[in-house]
């Protein structure tokens, strides 16, 4: 994991989505076996987003 951002975090880009970033070199094919940076997203309904205390 290279980063995880939840709604309300300082570096979060939105209040309705949690994001996680993963760096891997496991999934590669062909001659160019470079690593990949994957983004995982979880979209949250606005009514269930916790408000910062």
N, C-alpha and C positions, 0 to 999 in steps of 0.2 A: 504494500500500500504506500502510495506516495502522498496521499492527502484524502481527508474525509471532511466534508463540509455539510453541516446541518443548518436548517433555517434559523436565523438569528445569530449565527457565527459571524465573526468579523470579516472573513473572506467569502462568505456566502453570496452568490449572485442573485438569489431570489428567496422569497419567503415561503414558496410552495414546492421546493425541490431539495432533496438531499442528494449529494454527489460523493462518489468515491472514485479515486484514480489509482490504477494498478499498472506497474511496469513489469513486463514479462518478455523473455526471449524464448519461451517454450513454444509458442505458436508462430512458426515461420515456415516458409516453403520456398523451394527453388534455390537459385544461386545466392540471392540476396536474403541472408538469414539475419536481418536486423531485428532488434527487439521492438515491441509494440507498447504504446501507452494507451490503455483502455479506460474509458469513462463509464461508470455505472451510475444510473440515475433512478431515483425513486420520487415520483410526483405525488405530492400530498394535497388532499383537498383543503382549500383555505379554511374551512370550518374546524379542522382538527389541528391546525398549526398552533403549537404552544406559544404563548406570549412571554417575552422575556420578563423576569421578575425584577 
